Amino acid sequence: MALATLFFAAPAQALTPAPEAGACSLENATPATVAGIDDDFDLLLDDGRRAALSGLEFPNAPEQRAAARKRLSDWLAGRDVFIGALGAAPDRWGRTPARIFATQGSAADAPLVSVAAALLEEGRARFRPDPPAAGCAASYLAAEAPAREGHLGQWSDEAMRPVDAGAPDAAARLVHRKGMAIVFGVISSTGESRAALYLNFGEKRAENFSVVILRRNLAIFEQAGIVPRSLIGRQARVRGLIETSFGPRMQIASPAEIEIFDR
C-alpha cells in the first residue's frame, strides 16, 4: 500500500460553499488561472504572479509532503480559480498572501470552495496563525478540527499532534519540538512582570508550560474578547514556537494563536 494512502484521507466530497462576504470570503476575490504549483506549495499564476496559501503549514515528512503537493497540483494546475489578497503587498519573496477558491470536480453548477479549508479538512495541512490570515482563523480552525481530532493526514504523526501541557512528559516532549507546536491544557494561574503577562499551565513555572503575552499586545487580545487575566481555570490551545530558556514556554502576539474553550 502506498504511503500516501496511509497518511491521507480521500478528498472531501461535499465541502461547504465559500461564504460570499466577510474577512475570509469570496468578497473582492478576482479570477486567475493557476499555471502550476511549486515545491513550496506556492501557486504560480499564468500572469506571472505568485500566491501563497497564507495560514497553512504543510508537512515536512517527504511522503506526506509529496502527497499533499500532488493533491494540490491535481486539483488546481491549469484551473481557473478566484484569488483574494490577504496582504496589502507581496512578501519579501514576491508572493501574495492569499485565500484561494475553486470548484471541486467538473460539474457546471459546482460551488466555489475554500482551497485552504479543503486541505485542512483532509489533514493535508495544519492551521498556522500567519498575521495575514488572522481573519481566517475561526473558519480555518473549524475546518482543521475533525482531521486533528481524528488523527487524519499529517495528524497521524505523533510529532504533529497537540501536546497535553498536563502530561508528566510534556516538558520533555516540548523541548524537542521543532517548528510550530500546538499545546493544550488548563490555565492554572497567571503571573505578571513589568514587560509581560504569563498564562501558567502548572504550578512550577520553571518546569511547566507557560504562555507569554507582552504587555504592549494585551489590548489586541482584549479587543478580540480574550481577557488574559480572567482565564484561570479555562482550557486553552495555543500554537507557536517553543522557547526553553526559562522552562518550556511560548510567546504569542495575536488572538489567532490561542483558542479558549471549556471542557
Secondary structure, 3 states (H helix, E strand, C coil): CCHHHHHCCCCCCCCCCCCCCCCCCCCCCEEEEEEEECCCCCEEECCCCEEEECCEECCCCHHHHHHHHHHHHHHHCCCEEEEEECCCCCCCCCEEEEEEEEECCCCCCCCEEEHHHHHHHCCCCEECCCHHHHHHHHHHHHHHHHHHHHCCHHHHCHHHCCEECCCCCHHHHHHCCCCCEEEEEECCEEEECCCEEEEECCCCCCCCCEEEEEHHHHHHHHHCCCCHHHCCCCEEEEEECCECCCCCEEECCCHHHEEEECC
